[in-house]
Amino acid sequence: MITTYEAAPGIDVLTTNFAVPGLGLVPINAFVLHGQEPVLVDTGTVVQSEDFMTALRSVIDPSDLRWIWLSHTDFDHIGSLHQLLAENPRLTVITTFLGAGIMGLTAPLPMDRVHLVNPGQTMTLPDRTLLAVTPPVFDNPVTTGFYDDTSNVLFSADCFGALLADVPQRAEELSEETLREGQMFWVMADSPWLCKVDGGVFAKDLDAMRRLSPDHVLSSHLPAASGASLDRMLASLEAARAGTPFVGPDQAALEQMMASMGAAGSE
């Protein structure tokens, strides 16, 4: 089920949770920036496309959208992309050259409806300027978040995600320990390369996020967070750099899990 809530004035969140058996829940978010030229940030999962469109229509008429910011090309971000392009001929997709190229391997984008933006460049709309940024951690080389100067909000793509036992509406409802452990687990699973990164280089990336000083941080995989939480979220990333990359269950463990599930179901 996909639900909606307002993360900040003029910004709606479309959210659902993905269950990781035996481990917890991962929020999956998309965002609508209302304004003179409304922007949709990502388009939900492939498997929930119908529900996503229903939720989207509850906060905006898709025909009013002017832009889709495609943070990256994973299947939990592109679910309703082509349906939206088909319904609204005025929609343009903001992505990178590599993003457009990867989409071309499965569902090519119409290139006359693509606007390429690289990290460090800006996208100027009538009522806001979007600064494209590369988050400190990511799992896809396409990944491009942005900072919106009108709302003073940082959209961080998958960065700052967390695996959680329960998902509240605001990250501030999580204890410091819960947020830290959830984010560290997410980073070690989603960006296992982090343990190989030079500490000095990574510190500069964290400082770049800190200097933005956003009022809100909106991640694809975390409840909406206030800017006051940014320092502790950055600290979680720094701590994860010294962690051990996640290794999932092997075949023997999978068979044991399936046997346990079968035994529980027969009771």
Secondary structure, DSSP 8 states (H G I E B T S, - for coil): --EEEEEETTEEEEEEEEEETTTEEEEEEEEEE-SSS-EEE----STTHHHHHHHHHHHS-GGG--EEE----STTTSTTHHHHHHH-TT-EEEE-HHHHHHHTTTS---GGGEEE--TT-EEEETTEEEEEE--SS-SSTT--EEEETTTTEEE-TTTT---BSS--SBGGGS-HHHHHHHHHHHHHHH-GGGGGS-HHHHHHHHHHHHHH--SEEE-TTS-BEEGGGHHHHHHHHHHHTTS-------HHHHHHHHHHHHHHHT-
